[in-house]
Amino acid sequence: MSNDRTLGGLAVLMALTLVAFGWGLAAPFAYEPVGPRAFPMITAILIGACGIVLLVKGGGETEPNAPGVNWGILGIAATLLAYALLFQPLGFVVSTALMSAVVARIFGATWAQSAGTGVVLSVGSFLLFDHGLDVVLPTGILGDLL
């Protein structure tokens, strides 16, 4: 099986999962014309279409990963799981800073680069979403400081 067909099959499964979870989304009151279901459905259509293209197109044979790549993949997956679990208790800024720093380290950044990237990305994102777009994000342990 080719890398493209494997990715295409996974993309189609992801699209079907998005449809399954997103179909039942409904707001208790109508605050926007399309409602909360639109984003997962549009995303599912795009991911599913790309997956079908990859399944039909195919590609070359699967090549083994370079040494150490699998540990990086597992590290990022574990980091994202920890991020999901810590998002509410620690808050957006702290959990995003930690997640960004760990991912930067996995990709080879120094500790200083990782810490700087994590802080700038998390604070900048928080300011953009919370103050610029009025998206309420959890403040967690920083509480009223934000």
Disulfide bonds with the S-S distance in Angstrom:
none
